[in-house]
Structure formats: C-alpha cells, structure tokens
Amino acid sequence: MSHPAFTGISRAHLGGLIEELAGPWAARCESALHKRRGGGRRQRPGAGPKHDLVFTDRVLVTLVHLRHQLPHAALAELYGLERSTITRAIGEIRPLLAERGFAVPDRPGLRLRTLADVFAYAAAKNVKLRIDGTETQVRRPKAHRRGRCAFVSGKKKQNTIKTTTISTGQGRTLWSGADRPGRMHDQTAVRTEGIAEQLRLHPAVKAEVDEGYPGLANEFPDQVSAPPKKPKEDASLGDQYAWREQRRRQSSARICVEHANAEHRQWRPLQRFIGRRENYPPTHSAISGLVSDRAAQRVTYRKPSTELVPVGPTAC
C-alpha cells in the first residue's frame, strides 16, 4: 500500500510525512483520552487496549482514500477490519494533513497557511501571483432542503463547490482555499476571503487573473492584470488583431495556474467528490498541501539572459 501508485507520493515523501504527523497525532490522542478520563493518566504509558490500526497504516489508508476515493468498506476489506475503524482513522489523519499548509520552494521549513502569509511571502520574494478559480462537482442536496440551490453553478450547470488557487510563475501552488458554494462568483469568493485588504496592505504585489475578476482589475489597476475587453463588432481589423494578441499574451502569463489546478485534479476526489459536502474543505486542503510538497521540489527554471558577454579576447 506504500507504493506511489496507491498513495500518490514517493516513499521518501511518505517517510517524512509520517515523521511529521506522528507528534501531532499522539498529542491529539492524549488530549482526547485526558478529556474522556476527566483527569491525568492512571496507568503507565503503553498500557490499555491497543489500536487495531497502527499510526503508519492510518496514514497509508488516508492517503489511498484521498488519492483514489476508495470507499471505507473496501479499505476495511483490504485490512480485514471493521469499516468504522477505517472511518475513524481517516477522520483523525485528514485534519492533520489539512492543517499542514503549503510548501514554499527553496524554504523547507516554511509553510503558508493563510492568504496573508501568501501576500507577505510574495512581497518579500518579489513573486508575481497567478489567481484562478476552479469547481468540483459534489452531491446534490436532498429535495426541500434549505439552501439547495446555493451549490448550482451557472457555468457548470451542476452542484459544485468553488475554490481559489494561487500559484507562482513556475506553476507551484502557494495556496488553495476559499471554499464556497458553486453559485457564488469567482470574484466574490476571493473577496470574502479578504484579498482586497491584502492588496492594499502590499501595494508592491502584482497578480495575473482571468475574466472572472474584472472588479479587482478595475480597483487595483497597477497590481492586478486582467484580459482586455473585447472590442465592439464595428471595430477595425487592426483593433481586433491587437485584442487577440493582448489576450494571448495574458493567457500565456497565467497558464501556469491552470497547470497547478490540473495537478490537483489528478487526485480522484477533486474530479468528482462523492462524500459529504462538509468534508470537502479539509479534503481539498489536504490534497493541495501534498501537491505543493511535490511541486516545491521541482527544479526552478530561470529565463536565460539575452545579453551577449564576450568569453575571451577577439583574435584578428
């Protein structure tokens, strides 16, 4: 089960992940036991009933579920356990993965967890951000349930949950969140997360967006770059060609965030989520954090300089 085909990550990454999560998991278990007992430990450490599923297997089960969205009953059959044991294990490990945050290139110990962290990092490293929204199909709420129409996406014509992804020019995920119902507009979803305040606090940070964020581009014209407006039908042929060229260049500048979203969608739950809708935000955060770990390890490609530098003296 530790093969990358099942977990979606390398064995080296898996070993580091187990070592990273072991301490927080043990602390949460001890806190839960302390609350259940109503006081301190009465027996020596290690006494009492043992776990049916050890910590390493709990991490493996959670990763396999996140990668392939296998039902809990199927995983229980593979391990020869009850389905409730698998459900409990995933419920313990998934929040720990969701709280890890997002990795940063060339900074192994630094993790970005909030939108404020992303803008502070972009301002310090002079990183131009790429912002884009994506939607994932979810279950349709039952009939006559309150807020049933809130998840109907006008674009997809399906019940979806909308998330916002921010990446670098190399396609590395810096942050992915702002989970909102699919009916909400892309710009409204990211505004409710506080992006306008972050743009005001960091006037040197610049971003590339698509057609879903025209208000941000109008409010912050020096910071946010959006595609140009389409010329009128009676516009000259030159204006139409100029518009197409500007649009092509802008799309080329922000295509990297589309590649980041494509990396997320390699994991089955982000293609079509079949679980409870309230479990989607931690699932999405856990998967995008794991994807950012792999993306942060990629080699940084730098554009070569076009300046000609003489290698040695020129012979006549």
Protein Blocks (a to p, Z undefined) as FASTA:
>chain_A
ZZmklnopafklmmmmmmmmmmmmmmmmmmmmmmmnopacfbdehiacddfbdfklmmmm
mmmmmmnopafklmmmmnopafklmmmmmmmmmmmmmmnopadehilkbccfbfklmmmm
mmmnopacdddddddddddddehiahklmmpcfklopacddddddddfkopafbdchiac
fkbcfklmmmmnopmmmmmmmmmbccdddfklmmlmmmmmmlmccddddddfkbcfklmm
mmmmmmmmmmmmmmmmmmmmmmmmmpmklmoccbdfklmmmmmmmmmmmmmmmmmmpccd
ddddfbdcdfbdcdZZ
